[in-house]
Amino acid sequence: MTISSGTIITHGLAEYKVLDKIDSGGFGVVYLAERLKPFPKKVAIKVPAEHILSHPVWSKKFVREARILGNIRHRNVVKIIAFMEFSDGQKALVQELVRGAVSLSLAVKQDPSQAPSYFLQALYAIRACHGEGGSAGAIHRDLSPSNILIGEDGILKVIDFGLAKEDPRLTEKLTQAQEWFGTPGCMSPEQYDGSAEVNHRTDLFALGRSFAAAIQGRTTLHAKPESLAEPWSLLCSKLAEHEVGDRYQSATEALDAAFMAFADYNINIGSMGIHVEEIAKHPLPNDVAWSRFCAAYFANQVGYSTQDLYWLAQISPAVFISTHVDANHLLDTLEQSAGVAGVAVGDGFFDDADPLGTLYRRLYPALSTTSKLTCFTRLCEIAIARHRYHVMGCVRAAYGKETNSATLLQLMQILDKVDPTSIIEGRGVIPRTP
């Protein structure tokens, strides 16, 4: 089957119309396409060149790319939608379309302030690819600024797994010793040596070189990580060390170092919600660096929107009670923010109160007595005003965590004032003193 602009492809229950060419190279062509059935959706279709299809090794690598992508489910890795194989030998890979995509280098040039967020997102992608956390992993082996895209929504996507290899215990070895592959300037020394046994740390090397090049506005061959300003020099130089054993030994280790460095150098992260959601889904083994990172972010904020409350509520309770976070300052900032004011007066949706309740409940144990009273009052007011059982549960949880008898008496006085008809107390969890 010949696939080109205008071709209609039927595959199972799906039907696609191939539109314009997005990219081309030695591997073949990537097209923009419209999925017509079962429901409309813009996608990208990767079609291998004839010499790839007819090659005994590279044709298998194309199939392996589909298998690898099909087993990685992560926001920062391009998603495979379908793999198509036709009776005449033609193959195609249907992937999510990264809307408004630009390369890492162009994205950093357009907005250098977003480089820290992109760096963290790239490490999330590598962590997912390498299977850190127990699942079998894959090594990309061709990370470069052109294979790291940034969508119009600010989400980073790692693409092009044509050179990737899986855990060698699970798959046929398709790479031979003395075979060179990768992007010059991003290839690790062990790749230049032609070793078929390059491991996951080759991707970390490539990442360091890619970000050094993007930040310096140079090609990867001319990037100089050691000449970067801190903390970039520290991070990129360590990633791109010549000796494998001198690099960070995993994406998780590199993430810990990045969180700590960005906190120490007071680097502002504009898209914090992305990172909160990632760590909520895939926590780090150690909370220290993440707590330091959150503390630095909180210290620089002057207010929060209602949307901010949703992702703040996803942060681990351990972060709020750590010695790194000034819980009292955070509460003061929240109390003065537009997001909390909006929930308090009834703007937005009823369930906007739920993340606020969760957040205040988690803050409560780390607060001073005065701040505890403010926090508890706010919880009671929101619970009654918005009729939210979830927030009522947060009121009871905060009450249950209090061990000081004098403070308990003050909490009961707040309840008497805010909840005179015992809506919260009447649920039988908070004991009523005679």
C-alpha positions in Angstrom: 0.0 0.0 0.0 1.4 3.4 -1.0 0.8 6.0 1.7 1.0 9.7 0.7 -1.0 12.9 1.1 -4.7 12.1 0.3 -4.5 8.4 1.0 -7.5 6.9 2.9 -6.3 4.1 5.2 -8.8 1.6 6.7 -7.4 -0.4 9.6 -9.8 -2.5 11.7 -12.6 -0.1 12.9 -10.5 2.9 12.3 -10.2 5.1 9.1 -7.6 7.7 8.5 -7.1 10.4 5.9 -3.5 11.3 5.3 -3.0 15.1 5.0 0.2 17.0 4.9 3.8 16.0 5.4 5.2 17.1 8.8 8.7 15.7 8.5 11.0 13.5 6.5 14.4 11.9 6.7 16.3 8.8 6.2 13.8 6.8 8.2 10.9 7.8 6.0 8.0 10.4 6.3 5.8 11.6 9.1 2.3 12.8 8.0 -0.4 14.8 9.6 -3.6 12.8 9.3 -7.2 13.0 10.3 -8.8 9.9 12.0 -12.3 9.8 10.6 -13.6 6.8 12.5 -14.5 5.8 15.2 -14.4 9.5 16.1 -12.5 12.5 14.6 -9.0 13.1 15.9 -5.8 14.7 14.4 -2.9 12.2 14.6 0.6 11.8 13.2 1.4 8.8 11.0 5.0 7.6 10.6 5.7 5.7 7.4 9.1 4.0 7.0 11.1 4.4 3.8 11.3 1.5 1.3 15.0 0.8 2.3 13.9 0.5 5.9 11.1 -1.9 5.1 13.3 -4.1 3.0 16.2 -4.2 5.4 16.3 -7.4 7.5 17.4 -5.5 10.7 15.8 -2.1 10.3 12.4 -3.4 9.5 12.5 -5.3 12.8 13.6 -2.1 14.6 10.5 -0.3 13.3 8.3 -3.0 14.7 10.3 -2.8 17.9 9.7 0.9 18.1 5.9 0.3 18.0 6.2 -2.3 20.8 8.4 -0.1 23.0 6.1 2.9 22.7 3.1 0.6 23.3 4.5 -0.3 26.6 5.4 3.2 27.9 2.5 5.1 29.2 3.6 8.6 30.2 2.6 12.1 29.5 6.1 13.1 28.4 6.6 10.2 25.9 4.8 10.4 22.6 1.8 8.0 22.7 1.3 5.3 20.2 -2.3 4.9 19.0 -2.0 2.1 16.5 0.5 0.0 14.6 -0.6 -0.9 11.0 0.9 -3.8 9.0 -0.5 -4.5 5.5 -0.4 -7.6 3.3 2.1 -6.0 0.8 4.6 -5.5 3.7 3.9 -1.8 4.2 3.9 -0.7 7.8 2.9 2.5 9.6 2.9 3.9 13.1 0.0 6.1 14.3 1.0 8.4 17.1 -0.5 11.3 19.0 -0.1 14.7 17.4 2.0 17.1 19.4 0.2 20.3 18.6 2.3 23.4 17.9 5.4 21.3 18.5 8.8 23.0 18.4 12.2 21.4 19.1 13.8 21.8 22.5 16.3 24.3 21.2 13.7 26.6 19.7 11.5 26.3 22.7 14.3 27.4 25.1 15.3 30.2 22.7 11.7 31.5 22.7 11.3 31.3 26.5 14.5 30.6 28.4 12.6 30.8 31.7 10.9 27.5 30.9 14.1 25.5 30.6 14.0 24.2 34.2 10.5 22.8 33.6 11.5 21.2 30.4 14.6 19.7 32.1 12.5 18.1 34.8 9.9 16.8 32.2 12.7 15.3 30.2 13.9 13.4 33.2 10.4 12.2 33.9 10.3 10.8 30.4 13.6 9.1 30.8 12.6 7.7 34.2 9.5 6.2 32.5 11.4 4.8 29.6 14.0 3.2 31.8 11.4 1.5 33.8 12.6 2.9 37.2 10.1 1.6 39.7 10.1 -2.1 38.7 8.8 -2.4 35.1 11.1 -3.5 32.3 12.7 -0.6 30.6 13.9 0.7 27.3 17.0 2.8 26.3 16.2 5.5 23.8 19.8 5.9 22.5 19.1 8.9 20.3 18.0 11.7 22.6 18.8 15.1 21.0 17.1 18.5 20.9 15.3 17.5 17.7 13.9 14.4 19.4 12.6 16.4 22.3 9.5 18.4 21.4 7.6 21.0 23.3 3.9 21.3 22.5 1.9 24.5 22.6 0.6 23.5 26.1 4.1 23.5 27.5 4.2 19.7 27.8 7.5 18.0 26.7 7.4 14.9 24.5 10.3 12.6 23.8 9.8 11.2 20.3 11.5 8.9 17.7 12.3 5.6 19.3 13.7 4.1 16.1 17.1 3.4 17.8 15.7 2.4 21.1 16.4 -1.0 22.6 14.5 -2.9 25.3 15.8 -4.8 28.3 18.1 -7.4 26.6 16.5 -10.1 28.7 13.2 -9.6 26.8 14.1 -9.2 23.2 16.2 -10.2 20.3 19.5 -8.3 20.0 19.4 -6.1 16.8 22.5 -4.0 17.5 25.8 -5.4 16.6 29.2 -4.5 18.1 31.1 -1.7 16.2 27.7 -0.3 14.9 27.5 3.5 15.3 24.1 5.1 15.9 22.8 8.3 17.4 23.2 12.1 17.0 26.8 13.4 16.9 27.4 15.5 20.0 24.8 13.6 21.9 26.3 10.1 21.5 28.1 8.9 24.6 31.7 7.7 24.5 30.5 4.1 24.8 28.4 4.6 21.7 31.4 5.9 19.7 33.3 2.9 20.9 30.7 0.8 19.0 29.7 -1.1 22.1 26.4 -3.1 21.7 26.0 -3.0 25.5 25.4 0.7 26.1 23.1 1.0 29.1 20.5 3.5 30.4 23.2 6.0 31.3 23.9 6.8 27.7 20.5 8.6 27.7 21.5 10.7 30.6 24.7 11.7 28.8 22.6 12.7 25.7 20.2 14.7 27.9 23.1 16.7 29.4 24.5 17.5 26.0 21.0 18.3 24.6 20.2 20.9 27.3 23.7 22.4 27.2 23.3 23.0 23.5 19.7 24.3 23.8 20.6 26.8 26.6 23.8 28.0 24.9 22.1 28.2 21.5 24.8 25.9 20.0 24.8 22.7 18.0 25.3 19.6 20.2 28.8 19.1 18.8 29.8 22.6 20.1 28.0 22.6 23.4 30.1 23.2 26.5 28.3 22.1 29.7 31.1 23.3 31.9 30.7 26.9 30.6 27.0 27.1 31.6 25.9 29.3 34.6 24.9 27.4 37.7 23.0 25.3 38.4 23.1 24.2 34.8 26.9 23.6 34.7 26.6 21.3 37.7 23.7 19.3 36.3 24.6 19.1 32.6 28.3 18.5 33.3 27.5 15.6 35.7 25.1 14.1 33.2 27.6 14.3 30.4 30.6 13.0 32.2 32.9 10.9 30.0 33.1 8.0 32.3 29.8 6.1 32.8 30.4 5.7 36.6 30.9 9.5 37.0 27.4 10.4 35.7 24.2 10.3 37.7 23.4 6.6 37.9 19.7 7.0 37.2 17.0 9.5 36.1 15.7 9.4 39.7 19.1 10.4 41.1 19.3 13.2 38.5 15.8 14.4 39.5 16.8 14.6 43.1 19.9 16.6 42.1 17.8 18.9 39.9 15.2 19.6 42.5 17.8 20.4 45.1 19.8 22.6 42.7 16.8 24.6 41.5 15.8 25.1 45.2 19.3 26.2 46.2 19.6 28.6 43.3 16.1 29.9 43.8 15.1 29.0 40.2 11.5 29.8 39.5 9.3 27.1 37.9 6.4 28.7 36.2 4.5 25.5 35.4 4.5 23.9 38.9 1.3 22.0 38.4 3.0 19.7 35.9 5.6 18.7 38.4 3.1 18.3 41.3 1.0 16.0 39.2 4.1 13.9 38.2 5.4 13.4 41.7 1.9 12.6 43.0 1.6 9.8 40.4 5.2 8.7 40.6 6.7 9.7 44.0 10.5 9.9 44.5 12.1 7.4 47.0 13.2 10.4 49.1 11.1 13.4 49.9 14.0 15.7 50.9 14.9 17.2 47.5 11.2 17.5 46.5 10.3 19.2 49.8 13.2 21.7 49.4 12.0 22.4 45.8 8.4 23.0 47.0 9.5 25.2 49.8 11.5 27.4 47.4 8.4 27.6 45.2 6.0 28.5 48.0 8.4 31.2 49.4 8.2 33.1 46.1 4.4 33.0 45.6 2.1 36.0 46.4 -1.2 34.2 45.8 -2.9 31.2 44.3 -5.8 30.7 41.9 -8.6 28.2 42.3 -6.8 26.0 39.7 -3.6 26.2 41.9 -5.6 24.7 44.8 -6.3 21.6 42.8 -2.6 20.7 42.2 -1.5 22.0 45.6 -3.8 19.4 47.2 -1.9 16.6 45.4 1.3 17.3 47.2 2.3 14.6 49.7 1.4 15.4 53.4 5.0 14.7 54.2 6.1 17.8 52.3 4.0 20.1 54.5 5.2 18.8 57.8 8.9 18.8 56.6 11.3 21.2 58.2 11.9 22.8 54.7 8.4 24.2 54.3 7.2 27.2 56.2 3.6 26.1 56.7 2.6 29.3 58.5 3.8 31.5 55.6 2.0 29.2 53.1 -1.2 29.5 55.1 -0.9 33.3 55.2 -0.4 33.3 51.4 -3.3 31.1 50.8 -5.6 33.2 53.1 -4.7 36.3 51.0 -5.1 34.6 47.6 -7.9 35.0 45.1 -8.4 31.3 44.9 -9.4 30.9 48.6 -11.5 34.1 48.5 -13.4 32.7 45.5 -14.2 29.4 47.2 -15.2 31.3 50.4 -17.7 33.5 48.6 -19.2 30.7 46.5 -17.6 31.4 43.1 -17.0 28.5 40.8 -18.1 24.9 41.4 -19.1 23.4 44.7 -16.3 20.8 44.5 -13.7 23.6 44.3 -13.9 23.4 48.1 -12.6 19.8 48.2 -9.0 20.5 47.3 -8.9 23.5 49.6 -10.2 21.2 52.5 -7.5 18.6 51.7 -4.8 21.3 51.6 -5.8 22.9 54.9 -6.1 19.5 56.6 -2.6 18.6 55.5 -1.2 22.0 56.6 -2.9 21.8 60.0 -0.3 19.7 62.0 2.6 21.9 61.0 1.0 25.2 62.0 1.5 27.4 65.1 -1.5 27.6 67.5 -2.7 30.9 66.0 -2.4 29.6 62.5 -4.2 26.4 63.5 -7.2 28.5 64.6 -7.2 30.4 61.3 -7.0 27.1 59.4 -9.7 25.4 61.4 -12.0 28.4 61.1 -11.6 28.4 57.3 -12.3 24.7 57.1 -15.5 25.1 59.1 -16.7 28.1 57.1 -16.2 26.3 53.8 -17.8 23.1 55.0 -21.0 24.8 56.0 -21.2 27.4 53.2 -20.5 24.8 50.4 -22.3 21.8 52.0 -19.3 19.6 51.3 -19.1 16.4 53.2 -15.5 16.0 52.1 -14.5 19.3 53.8 -16.6 18.3 56.9 -14.4 15.2 57.0 -11.3 17.5 56.8 -12.7 19.5 59.8 -13.0 16.3 61.8 -9.6 15.1 60.7 -8.0 18.3 61.8 -9.8 18.1 65.2 -8.7 14.6 65.6 -5.0 15.4 65.1 -5.1 18.0 67.9 -3.6 16.8 71.2 -3.5 20.0 73.1 -6.5 20.3 75.4 -6.5 24.1 75.5 -6.4 24.2 71.7 -9.2 21.6 71.5 -11.3 23.9 73.6 -10.7 26.8 71.2 -11.6 24.6 68.2 -14.9 23.7 69.9 -15.6 27.4 70.4 -15.0 28.0 66.7 -17.4 25.1 66.0 -20.1 26.7 68.3 -19.7 30.0 66.4 -19.6 28.7 62.8 -21.7 25.6 63.2 -24.4 26.4 65.9 -26.8 23.8 64.5 -24.2 21.0 64.7 -24.2 20.1 61.1 -20.6 19.0 61.4 -20.7 17.7 64.9 -24.0 16.0 64.3 -22.3 13.4 62.2 -21.1 11.8 65.5 -17.3 12.0 65.0 -16.4 15.1 67.0 -17.4 14.4 70.7 -19.5 17.0 72.2 -18.3 18.0 75.7 -21.1 18.5 78.3 
